[in-house]
C-alpha cells in the first residue's frame, strides 16, 4: 500500500477510510503505511459496501424529457453576498489557468493563485466563512490533479495531503479533483479516480468515486461505490453540499461502456453514504457542479448537449431535491453555450458563465427566477468559468489585476472543456 503524505502530516500519520452501506456504516480501517499491506489492511480500490448494488434508478418524481415552468425565487437568507471566485486562463493558448476573485458587480478582478506554466488551477469553492478557497491543480507533466487551498487574498497557498504517493495498484493514475467545503467547514468532499487505464481506448480510469476528508487531509472516508464493481463504467465528480450538510449532489458521467453509454446525470447521496439516487434524467445530460439554493428548496444545474465541448444548446435549470418540478431558467432552444451556475449566498441571484458560439466565456448574473440577466465581465480572452459565490467582503480584496481587452484568442479553434476533465482529457 502507499503512504499518506502531505504538508500537514508526518510520514507516520495514518488516515482511516470509512465505507458506507445500507442504513449504517461499515468501518474499514485502511492503514496507508509502507509499500505492502499489513494484516487486516484493505486496499482503497477494494473497499466495498456489504451488498453492492446496481446503478440506482432515477427518482420517481423526475419524468424524463418533461420540463416544467421556471422555478420561483428561493427565500432570501441574511448572508452577505461577497466575492465571486472563478477559473481564468492566463495565456492565449489556454494551457495555464489560475483562480481569480471579483466583486458581485464584476469589478475588481484579481488573480489569487500563481500556477507555473501549463499548470491548471480549476474548480474553486469557498469556505463558509469566505476566508479560504479550495481548488484543484493539474500537473502539466502527469496530467493528474491534487487538492489545494489558498486564502481569499492569495496567501498561504498549499497542497492538501493527498491519499497516495506511490505507483502501487491503489495509486496508479490517482487523481483528486473538485473540492467542496461542507456548510460547517469541517469537511471537504472531492472526486477521486484511480487504477489502470482502459485498454479499449479513451484512457478511461478504472475506478472513480466520491470521498470526504478533513480540510487538512485527515479522516478520509469513501462515500460512493458506483464504479466499485463496474470498472471503466464512468466518472464521479463535482460534489456540492446541501445547506444543512446532510446530503450531497454530484455528477455521474458514463463512459462508452457505461449504462447508458456516454451520458451524464446529477445524483444525490446522504452524507453518511446512504440513500443514493439519480436526480436528473439521462435525457437532460445534466453535468458539472450543481448548486443548492441557500434555503435548500432548489438545486441549480446546467445541461450540455451531446457532441463537441462548448456546443450551444444546453441550458440552466432548477429541480426540487426530490427530483420533481424540473424547470428551465434560460431560453430553449438555446443558441449560446451555458456553463456552471451558482446561487448567491442570499439566494436572490445566480452567477453563471455564458458564451456565443465560437467566442470565449464571460460571467453573467440573473435573478433566481431567470429574469434580469446582466453581464458581469468583459474579458473573454480569460474564458472565465466555474464560478462560485461566497461571503468574503469585497472591501477587503487586494488590488485588482489589469484585465485584457475582450478578444478571441489566436488559437481558439475550439473552446476549452466545460466538463469535468479527467486525466485522459488533460
N, C-alpha and C positions, 0 to 999 in steps of 0.2 A: 504493500500500500504506500501511498505518498504521504509526505509530512506536510501538515498545515504550517505555513509560514506567513509572515506579514509584518507590517510596521508596528503593530501593537501586540504581537505575540512572540514569546520566546520560542526557540526551536523545540522545547519540550512541551509547549502548550498543546492541548488536545481539544477538538470540537466534538460535539455529540450530534448525531443525526437522528431525528425522530421521525418515524413513518406513521402515517395515519390511515385507518381503515374502518369502515362501518361507522358505528356510533362512538367508537373510542379510539385511542391512540395506541399503536404498537411501538413501544420504545425499544429501539435497537441501538445499542452503544457502538459507534464506529470510531475506533481509536486510530487516528491517522498519523502513525509514527513509524519510522523506519521504512524499509523497502519491502518487507514481507509481512503478511498478515499474522498477527498474534492469535493464540487460541481465543475463539469467540468473536474475532473481528469479521465484519461483513463489508465487502467492497461497496462503494457508493452505487455502482451500477446494478448490484444485486439486491438492494433493499427494496422490498415489495410489500404491498398490503396483504393481509391474511387471505383475502379472497379477491384476486384480480378480476376486474370486470371489463366488459367491452365498453367502447366509447359510448357515453350516455346519449339517450335520445334528446331532442330539443324539448324544452318545457312545453307543456300542453297549451299554455296561453299564447304562444307565438305561432301565428299561422304563416307558413312560408308564402312569400310573394304578396302578402297583404300589408299595405302601408296605410296607416291612418292619418288623421289630421295632425297639424303641428301641436306640440305639447304646450301646455300653459307655463307661465313663469313660476319657477320654484320660489318657495317662501324665502324672503331675504334673511340673511344672517347678520350679525352685528360685527362681523370680522372686517378688518380694513383690507381694501384692495391695494396690494403693494406691487412690487416689481414683477414683471413677466420675465421668465427665463426661456431661452431658445437655443437651438443649434444654428451655427452660421458657418458657411465655408469661407476660408480666408484666402483662397487662391482661385484664379480663373479656371483652372483645370479640375477643381473640386476634388483634390486629393487630400486636403487638410481641412479639418473643421474644428471649431472651438465653441465654447459655451459663452453666450452673451446674455446680459440683462438689459432691460429697458423699462421705462415708465409706462403706466397704463395707457397714456395717450400716444405711445410710440416714440417719445423723445428720449434723449439721454442714453442712447445705446452704448454699452460698454462691454468689452471683452474681459471675461474673468478667468479663463484658462489660457495657458500658453503652450499648446502642443508643439512638438517638434515636427519637422517636415514630413508630410504624408501620414501623420497620425490623425485619427479621427475621434474627437470628443463628441458624444451624442447622448440622446435620451435623458435630458436633465429632469430632476424632480426636486421640489423644495421640501425642507424640513418644516414641520408645523409652525415653528416659531420664526421662520423666514431667515434664519441665521446661516443655514448650510444648504448647499446644493449637492445632490448625489448625481453621478453621471457615469457612463461607461467610456472607456478609452480603448480603441482598437490599435494594436501594434502593427506598424507597416511591414515588419519582417514576417511575423507569424500569421497575421490576419485574424488573430483571436483577441477578444476583449476582456478587460478586467474592470472592476468597480472602483471608482474614486469618489472623493468628496472635496469640496472647496468652500470657503466662506463666500457670502454674497459680495464681498468687496474684492474677491480674487486672491485671498491669502490662505496659507496653510493647506495647499493642495497636496493630497497624499493618497496612495492606493490603500483600499480596504484589504485586509488579509484575505488572500484567495484560498480556495479549497484545495487546490493541487499545485505541486511544484516539481513534478517529475513526469516521465513519459510512460508510467505503468498503465495497465489496461483501464483503470478507473480515471486516468488523467489524460489519455490520448485525445488530442484536439479539444481539450477542455476550454470552455468559453463561458463567461459570466457577463450578462448584459441587463439593461433596462431596470435599474434600481428604483424602488418606490418606497418612500417613508410611510410607516403606519401613522395613524392620526395622533398617537401619543408620542411618536418619535423614537420608540424603543426598539423597533424592528425595521429591517429592510426586506422587502420582497424583491426577488430577482429571478431571471430566467437563466438556466444552466443547460448547456449542451456538452456532450462528451461521447467518446467511443470512436470506433472506426468509421471511415467514410464509405458510403455505399458504392461498391464497385460497379454498379449498374449505371452510374452517371450522376451528374448534378451535385456531386460531393455532399449529399445529404448525410448529416451526422446520425450516428446510430441511436442515441438517446437524447431526449430534451424534455425537461420538466421544470416546475416551479419550486423555488426554495425560499426559506425565510432565514434570517440571521440577525444578530445584533449589529448596530452600525459599526462596531469595532471589529467585526468579522468572527465573533464567537457565537456559541449556541446555535449552530447550523441545524436546520430542520428541512427535510424534504416534504413538500406539501402535495404534489400531484404525481400520478403514476400512469399518465396517458400513453407513454411510449414504452413502459416497462416490459410488456410482453409483445410489443409491436415495434421492433427496431426499424428505423428508417421510415416510419409512417408519417412523421410530421415534426413540427417545431412549436414549442410552447414559449410565449414571450409576452412582454408588455403588461405586467400586472398593475392593478390600480385598486386601492383600498376603499371600502365603504366608509362613510363618515364616522360610524360607530366602531370601526375596526373589527367587525365580526365576519365580514365577507371580502372577497377579492374578485375582480374580473380579470380576465387575461385573454390574449389572442391564441387560438389554436389554428395553425396553418398546416394543412395536409400536404404531403409530398406526392410524387407521381404514383406511388404505390399505396397511398392512403385511401381512406374511405370517407367521403368521396375524394377522388384524386384532384390535386392542385386547387384546393379551395380553402376557405378561411371563415372563421366564425368567432364570436365572443362567448366565453364560458364564464360561469360563476362557481366559486368554491368557498366553503366556510374557512375561517382562519385556523381551524383545527384539522382541516383536510377532508371533512365530511361534506355531504350534500353537493357533490359535483354535478353540474347540469349545463346544458347548452342554452345560451340566452338568445342568440340570433339565428335565423335560418341560414343554411348554406347559400341559398339563392341571393341573399343580400351581399355576400362577400365582405362582411364587416372585419376590419383589421386595425392594426396598430394599437395604441393605448386608448382604451375607453376612459371616461371620467365620470365620477358620481357627482350629482348635484349636492351642494352642502347640506340640504335637508334630507338627502337620501331617497327622494321620491323618483328621481330620474337618473338614467345612465346615458351619457352622451357618447356617440361613436361615429366613425367615418367609414364609408364603404368605398371599395376600389374595384373597378370593372376588370374583367379578365383581359389579358393582353399586355402590352408594353407598360412598364412602370410610368407613373405620372400621366397616364392617358386620361383625358376628360371623360366625364360620365358618371362619376361617383357622387356622393353627397354626404351631408351631415344629418344625423338622426338622433332621436331620443327613444328610450324604451323604459317601461317600468321594470324594477328589479325582478318581478315575477315573469317577465317576458311578454307581457301584454302591452297594448297601445303603442306599437311602433309608429313613430311619426317623423316625417321629413321636415327639417328646418330650412333646407335650401331648395331652390327650384329644381324640378325634374321634368324632362331630361335636362342634363347639365352640359354646357359646352365649355366648362372650365374644370380644372383639377382642384379638389379639396384635400387638404392634409389633416393632420391630427388637430382635434379641437379640445378645449378645456374650459371649465367654468371659472369665473372669478370667485374669490373667497366669499363674496356676499350673495352669490347665486343669481345676480341680476343680469350679468353679461357673460359672453363667451368669446374667447380668443381662438383663432384658427389660422391655418396657412392656406393660401389660395394662389393659383397661377393660371394665366391664359395658356392655351396650347402653345408649346414651344418657347415659353418665357420662364423666367425664374420665379420662385415663390416669394411672397411677402406675407406679413401678418395683418390680419383684419380682426375687427370685433363686431359683434352683433348683440342684440338683446336676447334674452333666454328663450323668447318665442320665435326667433329667426328674423325679426324686423330690425331696422336701423343699422344696416351694415355700413361700417366705416373702415377705411384703410388706415392702418397704423404706421406702416413703414414704406419707404420707397428706396429699397436697397436690394433689388432683385439679384444683383451680382453675388450677394451673400447667400441666396437661397435659404432664407430663414425658415425653420421648420421645427416641428415637435415642441410647440410652446407649452409651458405650464405657468399658472398664475399663482403667485404666493402672497405673503403678507409683509415682506421686507419693505421698510419705509423708503420710498423713492428719494426723500430728502437726504438720506444717509449714503446714497450711491456715489461712487467715485466719479472723477471727471470723465465725460463721455469720450469714446473713441471716435475720431472722424470717420464718417461713412462715405464710401464711393458713390458716385452718381449711379442711378439705376441704369443698367445696361445688360444685354445678353452676353455672357462670357464667350470668348472667341471659340472655345472648344465645345460649346453647348449644343451638340447634335442630338443628345438625348438628355433627360433630366435625371438627377440622382435618385436612387431608390427611395420610395416612400414607405417601403415595407421594412419589417424587422430584418436588417441584414444579418444573415448567418455567416459563419466563417467561409462558406463556399462562395458567398457573394462579394466578399471583400477583394 
